[in-house]
């Protein structure tokens, strides 16, 4: 049976359906990790009342925003082939002009606000590890503010009904967001490696496995999202709309999974008090990411590192 629909239009339509399938899988993983993380945080005795509330609020608000974004994208995908089947536009046209429908503005807005919260958590971890050093906090906060400002511009443009693939500032937003994640990973890994080296110099028999584990957790959680986001950026810049669509429908869930992966791994690592008490006794400067408290045992602000005694996010 012949069709007058171009191959490019068919590819775009397939990408929307494939993107929603991938988005559904990633959302399922995100839901599973959210429930797991919530349970672990509730059961973790080391978390204080305020610390637990803050962390649970983060888990709840990011998941709620991600859920609204995913539900809006899923609803519009349904509308393309069912509710809007009798409109003059083809499914490919409806995909390209999706921002003319408020439900898609809702989807992109909630996704961006979710990303604000997730990036804020990254910055907080980084600042605590670096003891709020100005040369770290000022540039990172500047990037964060720039990211939010550009995000607002993206949402304003989206609300005017512009074609999603023509929102040029979206490229700048995505680059800054990925840049913050890469810089965070480098800063945290570098700091932990330096602290590990220092502890080995002070104590020849020091067990550095804690630092090694945290570094691995940070790098492992950053790689999947970074790769996914870079593919989105490259495809958006090259106007590969089909690939852009596939990535767009899953990128927020992938980022949320990466964040929960860190919290869950660290929280589970704290469930053995005997193991952690022995490590704390060996060195009072231990870093964790789902819970930490300022330690000044070394009498120096520069050596004040996080400890797994309180969960302050």
C-alpha positions in Angstrom: 0.0 0.0 0.0 1.5 3.3 -1.1 1.7 6.4 1.2 2.3 10.0 0.5 4.0 10.5 3.8 7.7 11.2 3.5 10.3 8.9 5.1 11.4 11.8 7.3 7.9 12.2 8.7 7.5 8.5 9.2 10.9 8.4 11.1 9.8 11.2 13.3 6.5 9.5 14.1 8.3 6.2 14.9 10.8 8.2 17.1 7.9 9.5 19.1 6.5 6.1 19.8 9.9 4.6 20.4 10.8 7.5 22.7 7.6 6.9 24.8 8.5 3.2 25.1 12.0 4.0 26.2 10.5 6.7 28.5 8.1 4.2 30.0 10.9 1.8 30.7 13.1 4.5 32.3 10.2 5.8 34.3 9.5 2.3 35.6 13.1 2.1 36.8 12.8 5.6 38.3 9.7 4.6 40.1 11.3 1.4 41.5 14.4 3.3 42.7 12.3 6.0 44.2 10.3 3.5 46.3 13.5 1.7 47.3 15.3 4.9 48.3 12.3 6.2 50.2 12.1 2.9 52.2 15.9 2.9 52.9 15.9 6.5 54.1 13.0 5.9 56.4 14.7 2.9 57.9 18.1 4.4 58.2 18.6 5.3 62.0 21.5 7.6 61.3 19.2 10.2 59.7 17.9 12.8 62.0 14.4 14.3 61.9 15.2 17.4 59.9 17.7 15.6 57.7 15.2 12.9 56.9 12.5 15.4 56.1 14.7 17.3 53.7 15.9 14.2 51.9 12.4 12.8 51.6 11.1 16.1 50.3 13.8 16.1 47.6 12.8 12.5 46.6 9.1 13.4 46.6 9.3 16.7 44.7 11.6 15.4 42.0 9.6 12.3 41.5 6.3 14.2 41.4 7.6 16.7 38.9 9.1 13.9 36.8 5.8 12.0 36.9 3.8 15.0 35.7 6.2 15.5 32.8 6.1 11.9 31.8 2.3 11.8 32.1 1.9 14.9 30.0 4.2 13.4 27.3 2.3 10.1 27.4 -1.1 11.9 27.1 0.0 14.0 24.1 1.4 10.9 22.4 -2.1 9.4 22.8 -3.7 12.6 21.5 -1.6 12.5 18.3 -3.0 9.3 17.0 -6.4 9.2 18.8 -7.9 12.5 20.0 -6.4 14.5 17.1 -6.9 12.0 14.3 -9.4 14.2 12.5 -7.4 17.4 12.5 -5.8 18.6 9.2 -2.2 18.2 10.5 -0.4 14.9 10.2 1.1 13.1 13.2 4.5 14.4 12.1 3.2 18.0 12.1 1.6 17.5 15.5 5.0 16.3 16.8 6.8 19.3 15.4 4.2 21.8 16.6 3.7 20.2 20.0 4.2 23.4 21.9 1.0 24.8 20.5 -0.7 22.5 23.0 -0.5 23.6 26.7 0.0 20.0 27.9 3.5 20.0 26.3 4.4 23.3 27.9 3.5 21.7 31.2 5.7 18.7 30.3 8.8 20.8 29.5 8.2 23.2 32.5 7.9 20.4 35.1 10.9 18.6 33.6 13.0 21.8 33.9 12.0 22.5 37.5 12.8 18.9 38.3 16.3 19.4 36.9 16.7 22.6 39.0 16.2 20.5 42.2 18.5 17.8 41.0 21.3 20.2 40.1 20.9 22.0 43.4 21.6 18.7 45.2 24.7 18.2 43.2 25.9 21.7 44.0 25.2 21.2 47.7 27.3 18.0 47.8 30.1 19.7 46.0 30.2 22.7 48.3 30.2 20.6 51.4 33.1 18.4 50.2 35.0 21.6 49.3 34.1 23.2 52.6 32.3 26.0 50.8 35.5 27.3 49.2 34.7 30.5 47.3 36.6 29.6 44.2 34.3 26.6 43.9 30.9 28.1 45.1 30.9 31.4 43.2 31.5 29.9 39.7 29.2 27.0 40.3 26.4 29.2 41.6 26.9 31.5 38.7 26.4 28.6 36.3 23.4 27.4 38.2 21.7 30.9 38.1 22.5 31.1 34.3 21.0 27.6 33.8 17.7 28.7 35.6 17.6 32.0 33.7 17.9 30.2 30.3 15.5 27.5 31.4 12.9 30.3 32.1 13.6 31.7 28.6 13.0 28.2 27.1 9.7 27.9 28.9 8.6 31.4 27.8 9.4 30.6 24.2 7.7 27.2 24.5 4.5 28.9 25.8 4.4 31.0 22.6 3.9 27.9 20.5 7.2 27.9 18.8 8.5 24.7 17.2 10.3 22.8 19.9 13.2 21.9 17.6 13.8 25.6 16.9 14.2 26.8 20.5 17.8 27.7 20.1 18.3 28.6 23.8 17.5 25.1 24.7 20.9 24.1 23.3 22.6 26.5 25.7 20.5 25.3 28.6 21.4 21.7 27.9 25.1 22.5 27.5 25.2 24.4 30.9 23.4 21.6 32.6 25.7 18.9 31.4 28.7 21.2 32.1 27.6 21.5 35.7 27.4 17.7 36.0 30.8 17.2 34.4 32.5 19.9 36.6 30.8 18.5 39.7 32.2 15.0 38.9 35.7 16.3 38.3 35.7 18.5 41.4 34.3 15.8 43.7 36.6 13.1 42.4 39.6 15.3 42.6 38.8 16.3 46.2 38.3 12.7 47.3 41.5 11.5 45.6 43.4 14.3 47.4 41.9 13.4 50.7 42.6 9.7 50.2 46.2 10.5 49.4 46.5 12.7 52.5 45.1 10.0 54.7 47.5 7.4 53.3 50.4 9.8 54.1 49.2 10.2 57.7 48.3 6.6 58.3 50.3 4.0 56.2 47.7 1.2 56.9 44.7 3.4 56.3 41.8 1.6 54.5 40.9 3.9 51.6 38.1 1.7 50.3 35.5 4.3 51.5 36.9 7.0 49.3 37.4 4.5 46.4 33.7 3.4 46.7 32.4 7.0 46.7 34.5 8.0 43.7 33.2 5.0 41.8 29.6 5.8 42.8 30.0 9.4 41.5 31.6 8.4 38.2 29.3 5.5 37.6 26.1 7.6 38.2 27.4 10.5 36.0 28.4 8.5 32.9 25.0 7.2 31.7 23.3 10.6 32.0 26.2 12.4 30.5 26.2 10.1 27.5 22.5 10.4 27.1 22.5 14.2 27.4 25.4 14.6 25.0 23.5 12.5 22.4 20.6 14.9 22.9 22.7 18.0 22.5 24.5 16.8 19.4 21.3 15.6 17.7 19.5 18.9 18.6 22.4 20.9 17.2 22.4 18.9 14.0 18.6 19.1 13.7 18.3 15.3 13.9 14.7 15.7 15.2 14.0 12.0 15.5 16.9 11.3 17.8 16.2 14.5 19.7 12.6 13.3 20.3 13.8 9.9 21.6 16.2 11.5 24.0 13.9 14.2 25.1 11.2 11.8 26.3 13.7 10.0 28.7 16.5 12.4 29.7 14.8 13.6 32.9 14.1 10.0 34.1 17.7 9.0 33.4 19.0 12.0 35.4 16.7 11.1 38.2 17.9 7.5 38.2 21.5 8.7 38.4 20.7 10.9 41.5 18.8 8.2 43.3 21.5 5.7 42.5 23.9 7.8 44.6 21.5 8.2 47.5 20.5 4.6 47.6 24.1 3.2 47.3 25.3 5.5 50.1 22.3 4.9 52.3 22.7 1.1 52.0 26.4 1.5 52.8 25.5 3.0 56.1 23.3 0.1 57.2 26.3 -1.7 58.8 27.1 0.4 61.9 30.1 -1.8 62.8 31.7 -1.4 59.4 31.3 2.4 59.5 32.3 2.8 63.1 35.6 1.1 62.4 36.3 3.3 59.4 35.4 6.5 61.3 37.7 5.4 64.1 40.5 5.0 61.6 39.9 8.4 60.0 37.4 11.1 61.1 37.2 12.5 57.6 34.8 10.3 55.7 32.6 11.5 52.9 29.1 10.4 52.1 26.5 11.8 49.8 23.1 11.0 51.1 24.0 12.2 54.6 26.8 14.2 56.0 27.7 16.5 58.8 30.6 19.0 59.2 33.5 17.6 61.1 36.2 19.8 62.7 38.3 17.2 64.4 41.3 18.3 62.5 41.0 21.8 63.8 41.2 23.2 60.3 38.5 24.4 57.9 40.4 23.1 55.0 40.4 19.6 56.3 36.8 19.7 57.5 35.1 16.9 55.6 31.6 15.4 55.7 30.8 12.5 58.1 28.1 9.9 57.9 26.5 10.9 61.1 23.6 13.1 60.0 21.7 13.3 56.8 21.8 16.9 55.7 21.1 17.4 52.0 
